[in-house]
Amino acid sequence: MKNHSRDLEYIDELRTHHRRLIPLICICDDCQYTFEAENKPERCPDCGRLKVREATAQEAETYRKVRAEIEKEEQQG
């Protein structure tokens, strides 16, 4: 018989490790503020509303591309 609780613990451990390597990207459905966080906050750090959710894969990819462009511009001065 397979030990499902051990599998679930392992999955949680992988998620925790993954989040340390790749930050969680969150978005507020009310003001569209997109940001990185270690854990999903209850409230949006920009508008304070309770509309924060984890970004979809597409939203996260767009966020990373925009951040990379901003960082490149900042380095170029």
N, CA, C and O atoms as a printed pandas DataFrame, in Angstrom:
     atom_number atom_name residue_name chain_id  residue_number  x_coord  y_coord  z_coord
0              1         N          MET        A               1    0.836   -1.182    0.000
1              2        CA          MET        A               1    0.000    0.000    0.000
2              3         C          MET        A               1    0.886    1.251    0.000
3              4         O          MET        A               1    1.838    1.360    0.772
4              5         N          LYS        A               2    0.559    2.145   -0.845
5              6        CA          LYS        A               2    1.339    3.364   -1.003
6              7         C          LYS        A               2    1.012    4.351    0.115
7              8         O          LYS        A               2   -0.141    4.472    0.529
8              9         N          ASN        A               3    2.038    5.055    0.598
9             10        CA          ASN        A               3    1.860    6.037    1.660
10            11         C          ASN        A               3    1.619    7.413    1.044
11            12         O          ASN        A               3    2.566    8.128    0.716
12            13         N          HIS        A               4    0.347    7.776    0.888
13            14        CA          HIS        A               4   -0.001    9.036    0.238
14            15         C          HIS        A               4    0.392   10.248    1.069
15            16         O          HIS        A               4    0.742   11.282    0.500
16            17         N          SER        A               5    0.347   10.158    2.381
17            18        CA          SER        A               5    0.717   11.305    3.202
18            19         C          SER        A               5    2.194   11.639    3.023
19            20         O          SER        A               5    2.569   12.812    3.031
20            21         N          ARG        A               6    3.033   10.620    2.864
21            22        CA          ARG        A               6    4.455   10.859    2.617
22            23         C          ARG        A               6    4.642   11.533    1.259
23            24         O          ARG        A               6    5.480   12.424    1.120
24            25         N          ASP        A               7    3.865   11.112    0.255
25            26        CA          ASP        A               7    3.924   11.739   -1.065
26            27         C          ASP        A               7    3.509   13.208   -0.976
27            28         O          ASP        A               7    4.142   14.068   -1.588
28            29         N          LEU        A               8    2.462   13.496   -0.225
29            30        CA          LEU        A               8    1.992   14.870   -0.073
30            31         C          LEU        A               8    3.031   15.728    0.641
31            32         O          LEU        A               8    3.232   16.889    0.287
32            33         N          GLU        A               9    3.686   15.160    1.639
33            34        CA          GLU        A               9    4.751   15.891    2.340
34            35         C          GLU        A               9    5.890   16.200    1.379
35            36         O          GLU        A               9    6.446   17.298    1.411
36            37         N          TYR        A              10    6.239   15.255    0.535
37            38        CA          TYR        A              10    7.305   15.456   -0.443
38            39         C          TYR        A              10    6.924   16.547   -1.443
39            40         O          TYR        A              10    7.754   17.386   -1.793
40            41         N          ILE        A              11    5.685   16.535   -1.896
41            42        CA          ILE        A              11    5.207   17.560   -2.826
42            43         C          ILE        A              11    5.263   18.931   -2.173
43            44         O          ILE        A              11    5.693   19.894   -2.808
44            45         N          ASP        A              12    4.840   19.042   -0.921
45            46        CA          ASP        A              12    4.915   20.314   -0.201
46            47         C          ASP        A              12    6.359   20.788   -0.067
47            48         O          ASP        A              12    6.645   21.978   -0.201
48            49         N          GLU        A              13    7.263   19.854    0.196
49            50        CA          GLU        A              13    8.686   20.192    0.314
50            51         C          GLU        A              13    9.224   20.712   -1.022
51            52         O          GLU        A              13    9.969   21.692   -1.054
52            53         N          LEU        A              14    8.851   20.061   -2.112
53            54        CA          LEU        A              14    9.271   20.523   -3.442
54            55         C          LEU        A              14    8.723   21.914   -3.740
55            56         O          LEU        A              14    9.432   22.763   -4.281
56            57         N          ARG        A              15    7.474   22.143   -3.390
57            58        CA          ARG        A              15    6.877   23.469   -3.622
58            59         C          ARG        A              15    7.625   24.535   -2.837
59            60         O          ARG        A              15    7.901   25.614   -3.363
60            61         N          THR        A              16    7.952   24.246   -1.593
61            62        CA          THR        A              16    8.682   25.199   -0.758
62            63         C          THR        A              16   10.049   25.486   -1.369
63            64         O          THR        A              16   10.454   26.644   -1.460
64            65         N          HIS        A              17   10.756   24.451   -1.784
65            66        CA          HIS        A              17   12.069   24.622   -2.401
66            67         C          HIS        A              17   11.945   25.404   -3.712
67            68         O          HIS        A              17   12.750   26.293   -3.986
68            69         N          HIS        A              18   10.953   25.076   -4.503
69            70        CA          HIS        A              18   10.729   25.748   -5.783
70            71         C          HIS        A              18   10.473   27.230   -5.561
71            72         O          HIS        A              18   11.005   28.058   -6.300
72            73         N          ARG        A              19    9.679   27.582   -4.573
73            74        CA          ARG        A              19    9.360   28.984   -4.306
74            75         C          ARG        A              19   10.599   29.772   -3.895
75            76         O          ARG        A              19   10.698   30.966   -4.177
76            77         N          ARG        A              20   11.554   29.104   -3.224
77            78        CA          ARG        A              20   12.787   29.795   -2.860
78            79         C          ARG        A              20   13.607   30.111   -4.108
79            80         O          ARG        A              20   14.290   31.134   -4.155
80            81         N          LEU        A              21   13.547   29.250   -5.110
81            82        CA          LEU        A              21   14.297   29.451   -6.340
82            83         C          LEU        A              21   13.588   30.419   -7.285
83            84         O          LEU        A              21   14.229   31.274   -7.895
84            85         N          ILE        A              22   12.295   30.287   -7.403
85            86        CA          ILE        A              22   11.500   31.123   -8.290
86            87         C          ILE        A              22   10.413   31.787   -7.439
87            88         O          ILE        A              22    9.519   31.104   -6.939
88            89         N          PRO        A              23   10.482   33.101   -7.273
89            90        CA          PRO        A              23    9.498   33.773   -6.419
90            91         C          PRO        A              23    8.070   33.606   -6.935
91            92         O          PRO        A              23    7.835   33.454   -8.134
92            93         N          LEU        A              24    7.153   33.638   -6.023
93            94        CA          LEU        A              24    5.737   33.584   -6.356
94            95         C          LEU        A              24    5.350   34.918   -6.972
95            96         O          LEU        A              24    5.659   35.973   -6.418
96            97         N          ILE        A              25    4.683   34.877   -8.104
97            98        CA          ILE        A              25    4.198   36.088   -8.751
98            99         C          ILE        A              25    2.706   36.186   -8.428
99           100         O          ILE        A              25    1.934   35.265   -8.696
100          101         N          CYS        A              26    2.324   37.313   -7.850
101          102        CA          CYS        A              26    0.930   37.543   -7.479
102          103         C          CYS        A              26    0.381   38.721   -8.256
103          104         O          CYS        A              26    1.131   39.570   -8.737
104          105         N          ILE        A              27   -0.931   38.762   -8.372
105          106        CA          ILE        A              27   -1.598   39.865   -9.065
106          107         C          ILE        A              27   -2.882   40.196   -8.313
107          108         O          ILE        A              27   -3.573   39.312   -7.806
108          109         N          CYS        A              28   -3.181   41.477   -8.254
109          110        CA          CYS        A              28   -4.427   41.925   -7.635
110          111         C          CYS        A              28   -5.472   42.044   -8.737
111          112         O          CYS        A              28   -5.261   42.745   -9.726
112          113         N          ASP        A              29   -6.577   41.370   -8.568
113          114        CA          ASP        A              29   -7.637   41.419   -9.576
114          115         C          ASP        A              29   -8.349   42.766   -9.598
115          116         O          ASP        A              29   -9.074   43.068  -10.546
116          117         N          ASP        A              30   -8.150   43.580   -8.559
117          118        CA          ASP        A              30   -8.822   44.870   -8.517
118          119         C          ASP        A              30   -8.012   45.960   -9.216
119          120         O          ASP        A              30   -8.530   46.653  -10.091
120          121         N          CYS        A              31   -6.726   46.117   -8.828
121          122        CA          CYS        A              31   -5.909   47.196   -9.405
122          123         C          CYS        A              31   -4.874   46.697  -10.405
123          124         O          CYS        A              31   -4.172   47.505  -11.013
124          125         N          GLN        A              32   -4.765   45.384  -10.588
125          126        CA          GLN        A              32   -3.835   44.744  -11.527
126          127         C          GLN        A              32   -2.371   44.881  -11.127
127          128         O          GLN        A              32   -1.481   44.624  -11.939
128          129         N          TYR        A              33   -2.112   45.282   -9.886
129          130        CA          TYR        A              33   -0.730   45.355   -9.405
130          131         C          TYR        A              33   -0.142   43.949   -9.424
131          132         O          TYR        A              33   -0.742   43.016   -8.891
132          133         N          THR        A              34    1.019   43.796  -10.031
133          134        CA          THR        A              34    1.690   42.504  -10.145
134          135         C          THR        A              34    3.010   42.597   -9.404
135          136         O          THR        A              34    3.754   43.563   -9.576
136          137         N          PHE        A              35    3.308   41.594   -8.574
137          138        CA          PHE        A              35    4.471   41.675   -7.698
138          139         C          PHE        A              35    4.956   40.293   -7.299
139          140         O          PHE        A              35    4.248   39.298   -7.450
140          141         N          GLU        A              36    6.185   40.254   -6.782
141          142        CA          GLU        A              36    6.765   39.015   -6.278
142          143         C          GLU        A              36    6.550   38.947   -4.776
143          144         O          GLU        A              36    6.546   39.968   -4.089
144          145         N          ALA        A              37    6.370   37.722   -4.274
145          146        CA          ALA        A              37    6.187   37.519   -2.837
146          147         C          ALA        A              37    6.648   36.111   -2.465
147          148         O          ALA        A              37    6.625   35.198   -3.290
148          149         N          GLU        A              38    7.064   35.953   -1.218
149          150        CA          GLU        A              38    7.420   34.609   -0.747
150          151         C          GLU        A              38    6.166   33.774   -0.553
151          152         O          GLU        A              38    6.154   32.581   -0.857
152          153         N          ASN        A              39    5.113   34.399   -0.050
153          154        CA          ASN        A              39    3.814   33.756    0.156
154          155         C          ASN        A              39    2.739   34.706   -0.345
155          156         O          ASN        A              39    2.931   35.922   -0.351
156          157         N          LYS        A              40    1.622   34.158   -0.760
157          158        CA          LYS        A              40    0.527   35.000   -1.243
158          159         C          LYS        A              40   -0.031   35.812   -0.078
159          160         O          LYS        A              40   -0.539   35.246    0.890
160          161         N          PRO        A              41    0.064   37.151   -0.174
161          162        CA          PRO        A              41   -0.477   37.967    0.910
162          163         C          PRO        A              41   -1.999   38.005    0.862
163          164         O          PRO        A              41   -2.611   37.766   -0.179
164          165         N          GLU        A              42   -2.586   38.306    1.993
165          166        CA          GLU        A              42   -4.042   38.412    2.061
166          167         C          GLU        A              42   -4.516   39.663    1.320
167          168         O          GLU        A              42   -5.528   39.636    0.619
168          169         N          ARG        A              43   -3.773   40.757    1.486
169          170        CA          ARG        A              43   -4.154   42.037    0.893
170          171         C          ARG        A              43   -3.135   42.498   -0.145
171          172         O          ARG        A              43   -1.951   42.176   -0.054
172          173         N          CYS        A              44   -3.604   43.241   -1.115
173          174        CA          CYS        A              44   -2.732   43.828   -2.125
174          175         C          CYS        A              44   -1.855   44.885   -1.455
175          176         O          CYS        A              44   -2.373   45.744   -0.741
176          177         N          PRO        A              45   -0.537   44.839   -1.670
177          178        CA          PRO        A              45    0.332   45.845   -1.066
178          179         C          PRO        A              45    0.170   47.229   -1.698
179          180         O          PRO        A              45    0.658   48.214   -1.145
180          181         N          ASP        A              46   -0.499   47.319   -2.836
181          182        CA          ASP        A              46   -0.691   48.608   -3.487
182          183         C          ASP        A              46   -2.021   49.251   -3.092
183          184         O          ASP        A              46   -2.046   50.389   -2.623
184          185         N          CYS        A              47   -3.130   48.523   -3.282
185          186        CA          CYS        A              47   -4.452   49.117   -3.015
186          187         C          CYS        A              47   -5.089   48.642   -1.712
187          188         O          CYS        A              47   -6.050   49.245   -1.236
188          189         N          GLY        A              48   -4.558   47.562   -1.131
189          190        CA          GLY        A              48   -5.076   47.068    0.147
190          191         C          GLY        A              48   -6.313   46.185    0.063
191          192         O          GLY        A              48   -6.841   45.761    1.091
192          193         N          ARG        A              49   -6.771   45.908   -1.125
193          194        CA          ARG        A              49   -7.973   45.082   -1.270
194          195         C          ARG        A              49   -7.649   43.601   -1.106
195          196         O          ARG        A              49   -6.491   43.192   -1.191
196          197         N          LEU        A              50   -8.676   42.814   -0.873
197          198        CA          LEU        A              50   -8.534   41.365   -0.667
198          199         C          LEU        A              50   -8.714   40.604   -1.983
199          200         O          LEU        A              50   -9.423   39.598   -2.019
200          201         N          LYS        A              51   -8.089   41.067   -3.047
201          202        CA          LYS        A              51   -8.283   40.470   -4.374
202          203         C          LYS        A              51   -6.997   39.879   -4.931
203          204         O          LYS        A              51   -6.851   39.787   -6.150
204          205         N          VAL        A              52   -6.057   39.474   -4.075
205          206        CA          VAL        A              52   -4.771   38.951   -4.527
206          207         C          VAL        A              52   -4.891   37.462   -4.856
207          208         O          VAL        A              52   -5.523   36.695   -4.130
208          209         N          ARG        A              53   -4.270   37.080   -5.968
209          210        CA          ARG        A              53   -4.231   35.670   -6.367
210          211         C          ARG        A              53   -2.872   35.394   -6.996
211          212         O          ARG        A              53   -2.141   36.316   -7.357
212          213         N          GLU        A              54   -2.551   34.133   -7.119
213          214        CA          GLU        A              54   -1.330   33.754   -7.814
214          215         C          GLU        A              54   -1.521   34.005   -9.304
215          216         O          GLU        A              54   -2.561   33.663   -9.867
216          217         N          ALA        A              55   -0.524   34.598   -9.938
217          218        CA          ALA        A              55   -0.604   34.889  -11.369
218          219         C          ALA        A              55   -0.636   33.590  -12.170
219          220         O          ALA        A              55   -0.066   32.578  -11.762
220          221         N          THR        A              56   -1.303   33.637  -13.300
221          222        CA          THR        A              56   -1.293   32.489  -14.201
222          223         C          THR        A              56    0.112   32.369  -14.793
223          224         O          THR        A              56    0.926   33.283  -14.659
224          225         N          ALA        A              57    0.386   31.267  -15.433
225          226        CA          ALA        A              57    1.694   31.065  -16.052
226          227         C          ALA        A              57    1.972   32.157  -17.088
227          228         O          ALA        A              57    3.092   32.662  -17.168
228          229         N          GLN        A              58    0.985   32.514  -17.863
229          230        CA          GLN        A              58    1.152   33.553  -18.880
230          231         C          GLN        A              58    1.400   34.915  -18.229
231          232         O          GLN        A              58    2.269   35.659  -18.684
232          233         N          GLU        A              59    0.657   35.254  -17.176
233          234        CA          GLU        A              59    0.859   36.525  -16.474
234          235         C          GLU        A              59    2.247   36.589  -15.844
235          236         O          GLU        A              59    2.909   37.626  -15.885
236          237         N          ALA        A              60    2.683   35.474  -15.262
237          238        CA          ALA        A              60    4.004   35.418  -14.638
238          239         C          ALA        A              60    5.102   35.597  -15.678
239          240         O          ALA        A              60    6.084   36.296  -15.427
240          241         N          GLU        A              61    4.949   34.977  -16.833
241          242        CA          GLU        A              61    5.939   35.106  -17.900
242          243         C          GLU        A              61    6.014   36.549  -18.398
243          244         O          GLU        A              61    7.106   37.074  -18.617
244          245         N          THR        A              62    4.868   37.185  -18.575
245          246        CA          THR        A              62    4.835   38.585  -18.994
246          247         C          THR        A              62    5.520   39.462  -17.954
247          248         O          THR        A              62    6.295   40.354  -18.301
248          249         N          TYR        A              63    5.237   39.213  -16.687
249          250        CA          TYR        A              63    5.856   39.975  -15.599
250          251         C          TYR        A              63    7.378   39.832  -15.647
251          252         O          TYR        A              63    8.098   40.825  -15.549
252          253         N          ARG        A              64    7.863   38.606  -15.798
253          254        CA          ARG        A              64    9.313   38.373  -15.833
254          255         C          ARG        A              64    9.964   39.083  -17.022
255          256         O          ARG        A              64   11.057   39.635  -16.893
256          257         N          LYS        A              65    9.302   39.070  -18.167
257          258        CA          LYS        A              65    9.844   39.756  -19.352
258          259         C          LYS        A              65    9.928   41.263  -19.124
259          260         O          LYS        A              65   10.935   41.887  -19.457
260          261         N          VAL        A              66    8.885   41.844  -18.563
261          262        CA          VAL        A              66    8.877   43.283  -18.294
262          263         C          VAL        A              66    9.957   43.635  -17.270
263          264         O          VAL        A              66   10.676   44.620  -17.438
264          265         N          ARG        A              67   10.070   42.834  -16.210
265          266        CA          ARG        A              67   11.106   43.097  -15.190
266          267         C          ARG        A              67   12.499   43.017  -15.809
267          268         O          ARG        A              67   13.365   43.828  -15.483
268          269         N          ALA        A              68   12.724   42.052  -16.695
269          270        CA          ALA        A              68   14.030   41.910  -17.345
270          271         C          ALA        A              68   14.329   43.138  -18.209
271          272         O          ALA        A              68   15.466   43.610  -18.231
272          273         N          GLU        A              69   13.331   43.656  -18.917
273          274        CA          GLU        A              69   13.508   44.854  -19.735
274          275         C          GLU        A              69   13.845   46.062  -18.863
275          276         O          GLU        A              69   14.728   46.850  -19.201
276          277         N          ILE        A              70   13.145   46.202  -17.749
277          278        CA          ILE        A              70   13.393   47.320  -16.831
278          279         C          ILE        A              70   14.814   47.237  -16.271
279          280         O          ILE        A              70   15.530   48.238  -16.238
280          281         N          GLU        A              71   15.212   46.065  -15.841
281          282        CA          GLU        A              71   16.561   45.889  -15.291
282          283         C          GLU        A              71   17.632   46.181  -16.339
283          284         O          GLU        A              71   18.665   46.772  -16.025
284          285         N          LYS        A              72   17.391   45.771  -17.574
285          286        CA          LYS        A              72   18.338   46.041  -18.660
286          287         C          LYS        A              72   18.472   47.541  -18.899
287          288         O          LYS        A              72   19.582   48.048  -19.056
288          289         N          GLU        A              73   17.344   48.256  -18.928
289          290        CA          GLU        A              73   17.353   49.706  -19.112
290          291         C          GLU        A              73   18.081   50.398  -17.964
291          292         O          GLU        A              73   18.840   51.342  -18.184
292          293         N          GLU        A              74   17.849   49.925  -16.739
293          294        CA          GLU        A              74   18.501   50.531  -15.585
294          295         C          GLU        A              74   20.027   50.333  -15.638
295          296         O          GLU        A              74   20.780   51.225  -15.246
296          297         N          GLN        A              75   20.473   49.189  -16.114
297          298        CA          GLN        A              75   21.899   48.916  -16.207
298          299         C          GLN        A              75   22.556   49.779  -17.290
299          300         O          GLN        A              75   23.720   50.159  -17.161
300          301         N          GLN        A              76   21.820   50.083  -18.339
301          302        CA          GLN        A              76   22.352   50.889  -19.425
302          303         C          GLN        A              76   22.419   52.380  -19.053
303          304         O          GLN        A              76   23.113   53.175  -19.687
304          305         N          GLY        A              77   21.677   52.718  -18.009
305          306        CA          GLY        A              77   21.737   54.074  -17.485
306          307         C          GLY        A              77   20.900   55.017  -18.214
307          308         O          GLY        A              77   20.859   56.199  -17.872
